[in-house]
Amino acid sequence: MIIVLSNSTIAQADSNPADNYKPLAAYKADSLWHFVDYKGKELFSAIKLHNVMGYSDGMFCVSIMTEKTEKWGYLDTTGKFVIEPVYDKAMLFTEGYAVVFKFAQKLGGNVEIDIINKEGKRLNKTDLIEALSFSEGLAFVTTIDRKSGYINYSGDFMFSIDPLVGGRFNEGLSQVTNNDMNAGFINNKGEIVIPVRYESAKNFSEGLAPVSKNSKYSYINRKGETKINGNFDFARDFKEGRAFVGELFPKSFITLWGLIDTTGEIIKDFRFSSVWDFSEGYAAVCDSVLWGFVDEQGNYVIEPSYSYTASFVDGIAWASKKSEGNFGFINKNEEYILKFNNFEKLIDLRLNKRMY
């Protein structure tokens, strides 16, 4: 693996030297995983791991193979295991806590679910059969005695939502579903503020949430009022005042994405085969073959010439051109800040997504 530094600099990182040491990417080469910062400097010596999920709350969620079994644990930014790899499945830390799983060895046995803190100590006071990560200070859990509700950082039940199943909070509201899989929303007191009347519902973002009826998506506000009656087949969250919506073409089974504003006006018609949400004024989109970036009007600011691209964060984004052998992070002038060669896998640790 070779890292080539461009003569260009990352403006955001240079303005704050501490940013240079933030984790940027993890990649696997020659059976070892390397973790690098914004300048391409390795955070610690390369380490033998099986897989890397991502980075959050100052910890890397990683796995090793032991006795032909994958086990998950957590590294700190020095490469030291601060929570040993003893879990069969693990989630990223959010708000200082992580959901972890241990599978029973015998067929048909129970799954042990825990919520742990950064010291690896168990938070839950009762055995859990379901748990979601913390969001806005609350986590949905279901206990072994079938009590469902939300707990706080102390593991205390704040309220029950039986018989509903909860989700994660965003902007003070969380979607919930009933036994018939209909969806609505509760507030952080457990009160139903938008009735359970939708086929499906996604989280609120920028004051709007996608909800579906009759297999078609619209957007509602926090009062449950329909603000965009779009009749869309698919709908993504609003980011920076824009959202991508999808139309399914039944004969070809192809979904194409268009762009709307907060009034529901179609800014750009259905032409993109794959999209990322807006970030820092740009959105990565694919024209069915190649990737580029569009502005808030859906116009190309970086022409589709890449094999793959992802969102801009801190002024740089992953961009690869397989035909030219270029893999790395570019700035908005399409200058490669870092290039990567001879690697097997790569995770963007800002997005916690695999790029290659």
Phi, psi and omega in degrees: 000130179237133175252123180252120179271132176285159173291339178291161179237160175270111186302316183296320181291319182293331181288340178221099185306331181297333180295335181300336186259005175289141177300132178250309186211154170236133180223154180253130178211134179052043175070008179239149176260133179246141179238122187236156177264190185295341179261005181084005180279135180289132182289329177199173183298145179305145188228147178276115179225163175272317183204163177229126178273316181163196186224135173196153176052033177079013183224145175262129175269117188221165178229157173233165173257126177224123183052045177064020179235135178279129179233138185252146176205197187223132174259148169271184186283002172259359180088010181265136174290113176262341169229115189297150180284087183235002186257145178281337176205146181211151179249164177293151174290138169223131178056033175089004183221155180222147175267131181228158187226144168232127182269141176294144183286330182269149181299131179084002179285166182282157172264127178272119182247129178231155167246122185243156174266185186289351174265001180082010182275142183288130180270317188294141182265346177230160180292138184248146172246356178201142178201140172247159180290160181293143172212125181054039173085003182228149177225131177281135177219157169234127182274168182296336176267018171071027173271124183244136178175198185243137178249161176259187183296342178271356182085008180275141174291125177270323175194155177259148176236019177311137002263020183281159173252132186265173177232209180252144182281144171208130183056036173083359181229152176227141174287147176225155178230151177259188183294338178269007179067025171273150190239148173208201184222145173242160172266183185280013170252000180087008181274135176286116182254339173229117188305154178281093187218006183250153175293324177203160180210142176248169183297155172287142175211123182057037174082002182228147179227135174286132176224153182237144170221139181054036177066019178234140184263140167230182177237136177245160173264185186291347176269357182086009180276138177287117180259330177227106179267078193271339181058043183268150175284327179219153180210134179255169181293155171283134175222125179057037175079009180226150175220143174269135177235149187244148175237126180268128178261104190301323184293325182257349185058031178256137173255128174245147187249139172241179187234131178237161172259185187287352174268353183092359179293134178282111180280321178220131185288180190282102185218349184261136181275333177213149183213155163247155177291162180294143176205125179057037174086352182236153172230134176281131182221156177241136181267021182099339178233307186243155182255148173207201181226140177244159175268189185292346175266001180081011180266143182292127171254337170229114188298150179290099181221007186252150175292325179199144174220162176223187188289151170283132173223129183055033174084002179226155181216150174293137176208130181235144172232094184299323183297332181257356181074025181257123178223126179165200183250132179247160169264185185285353172267009181064027174268131177288122176277316176225140174241144181238139179223152173057052177233159182263319180220155175211132178247126170281113187281351173281325181260345186053048178230146176281127181263336181206000000 
